[in-house]
């Protein structure tokens, strides 16, 4: 089986952009987990997975007005619930050749459980300031929060959740000796691509 290069981390960190560049530059298949999340959530709910069911049944108020700690905990469990679906599809893509894949689902502890070598995994997380500034630029954010009684509070909770998520990834990377890149906006995308390419041992 050809190699799979994993890019994990937290949302709004530059993962997708870097993965797309690596795919084009090195002729790799590209598997983006986010493109399949709706399908996986529906499958998970049908399989009676609790967080998947909650994501389908709950409205925006129930999801975003909760304590960020609870939101983060559920988010981690959600990715664990759907990982078998991800793994199944990823291996189908891998049959066609080497793959670069990215998504927040690729937690360090899951990578370690799958015996993914250190040189085939990197995690990218944003600083909280970088995360918030970039989320505010995304035109779809208001639609996600539609139906919340206090949209500003809901947004703060969302950002709190993702900050805690990033902290968890950072801690796991340090414990498991996986590469971590913290994006504070100081490095260009090209610089981060070079770091990840070198780590993966990719050459033109």
C-alpha positions in Angstrom: 0.0 0.0 0.0 1.3 3.5 -0.9 2.0 6.0 1.9 -0.6 8.1 3.6 0.5 11.5 4.9 -1.8 12.9 7.6 -2.3 16.5 8.6 -4.3 16.9 11.7 -4.9 19.8 14.1 -7.7 22.2 14.9 -10.0 24.2 12.6 -8.9 27.4 10.9 -5.2 26.7 11.0 -4.3 26.4 7.3 -4.5 22.6 7.1 -6.6 22.5 3.9 -4.5 25.0 2.0 -1.3 23.1 2.8 -2.8 19.7 1.9 -4.0 21.1 -1.4 -0.6 22.5 -2.3 1.1 19.2 -1.3 -1.3 17.2 -3.4 -0.7 19.4 -6.5 3.1 19.7 -6.0 3.8 16.0 -5.4 1.0 14.3 -7.3 -0.7 12.9 -4.3 -4.3 11.8 -4.0 -6.2 14.3 -1.7 -8.7 13.2 0.9 -10.4 16.0 2.8 -12.3 14.7 5.8 -14.6 17.8 6.0 -16.1 17.0 2.6 -17.6 13.8 4.1 -18.7 15.0 7.5 -22.4 15.2 6.7 -22.4 11.7 5.3 -20.5 10.3 8.3 -22.8 12.0 10.8 -25.8 10.5 9.1 -24.2 7.1 9.0 -23.3 7.4 12.7 -26.8 8.4 13.7 -28.2 5.5 11.8 -25.7 3.3 13.8 -26.9 4.8 17.0 -23.7 6.6 17.8 -24.7 9.1 20.5 -22.8 12.3 19.5 -23.8 11.8 15.8 -27.4 11.5 16.8 -27.1 14.6 19.0 -25.6 16.6 16.1 -28.6 15.7 13.9 -31.3 16.1 16.5 -30.2 19.2 18.3 -30.8 22.8 17.1 -28.3 25.6 17.0 -29.3 26.9 20.4 -28.7 23.5 22.0 -25.4 23.0 20.3 -23.7 26.5 20.6 -25.1 27.8 23.9 -23.5 25.1 25.9 -20.3 25.4 27.9 -17.2 25.2 25.6 -15.7 22.4 27.7 -18.7 20.2 27.0 -18.6 21.2 23.3 -15.0 20.2 23.1 -15.5 16.9 24.8 -18.4 16.1 22.4 -16.3 17.1 19.4 -13.5 14.8 20.3 -15.9 11.9 20.9 -17.6 12.7 17.5 -14.4 12.2 15.6 -13.7 9.0 17.4 -17.2 7.8 16.6 -16.9 8.4 12.8 -13.3 7.4 12.5 -14.1 3.9 11.1 -16.0 5.5 8.3 -13.0 7.8 7.5 -10.6 4.9 7.6 -12.7 2.9 5.2 -12.9 5.7 2.6 -9.3 6.7 3.1 -8.1 3.2 2.3 -10.2 3.1 -0.9 -8.4 6.3 -2.0 -5.1 4.9 -1.0 -5.5 2.0 -3.4 -5.0 4.5 -6.3 -1.7 5.8 -4.9 -0.1 7.9 -2.2 -2.4 10.2 -0.3 -2.3 13.4 1.6 -5.3 13.7 3.9 -6.3 16.4 6.4 -8.9 16.9 9.0 -9.4 17.7 12.7 -10.4 14.0 13.1 -6.7 13.0 12.9 -5.9 13.3 16.6 -2.4 12.3 17.7 -3.8 9.6 20.0 -5.7 8.0 17.1 -2.6 8.2 14.9 -0.5 6.5 17.6 -3.2 3.8 18.0 -2.9 3.1 14.2 0.9 3.1 14.4 1.3 6.0 12.0 5.0 6.8 11.9 6.1 10.2 13.2 7.3 11.2 9.7 3.8 10.7 8.2 1.9 12.9 10.6 1.9 16.6 11.4 -0.6 18.7 13.3 -1.3 22.4 12.8 -3.1 24.5 15.3 -3.8 28.3 15.3 -3.2 30.7 18.2 -6.6 31.8 19.6 -6.1 35.4 18.2 -5.3 34.0 14.7 -8.3 31.6 14.9 -10.8 34.3 15.9 -9.6 36.8 13.3 -9.9 34.3 10.5 -13.3 32.9 11.6 -14.7 36.4 11.5 -13.7 36.6 7.9 -15.7 33.5 6.9 -19.0 34.4 5.4 -20.8 31.2 6.4 -20.3 31.7 10.2 -23.7 33.6 10.7 -25.5 30.8 9.0 -24.0 28.2 11.4 -25.3 30.3 14.4 -28.7 31.1 12.9 -31.3 30.3 15.5 -29.1 31.1 18.6 -30.7 33.5 21.1 -27.4 35.2 21.6 -25.2 35.0 18.5 -22.2 36.8 20.1 -22.2 34.4 23.1 -22.6 31.5 20.8 -19.6 32.6 18.7 -17.5 33.1 21.9 -18.5 29.5 23.0 -17.6 28.2 19.5 -14.2 29.9 19.7 -13.7 28.6 23.2 -14.4 25.1 22.1 -11.9 25.3 19.2 -9.3 26.8 21.5 -9.7 23.9 23.9 -9.5 21.5 21.0 -6.2 23.1 19.9 -4.9 22.8 23.4 -5.7 19.1 23.5 -4.0 18.5 20.1 -0.9 20.4 21.3 -0.7 18.4 24.6 -1.0 15.1 22.7 1.6 16.0 20.2 4.1 16.8 22.9 3.3 13.5 24.8 3.4 11.3 21.7 6.3 13.1 19.9 4.4 14.1 16.8 5.3 17.3 14.8 3.2 20.3 15.9 3.1 23.6 14.0 1.4 26.5 15.8 0.2 29.1 13.3 0.2 32.6 14.7 0.2 34.2 11.2 3.9 34.9 11.4 4.8 32.2 8.9 3.6 32.3 5.3 1.8 29.4 3.8 4.8 28.7 1.7 7.0 28.5 4.8 4.6 26.0 6.4 4.4 24.0 3.3 8.2 23.7 3.3 8.3 22.6 6.9 5.6 19.9 6.3 7.2 18.7 3.0 10.6 18.3 4.6 9.0 16.5 7.6 7.2 14.1 5.2 10.4 13.6 3.1 8.6 14.8 0.0 10.7 15.8 -3.0 9.8 16.9 -6.5 
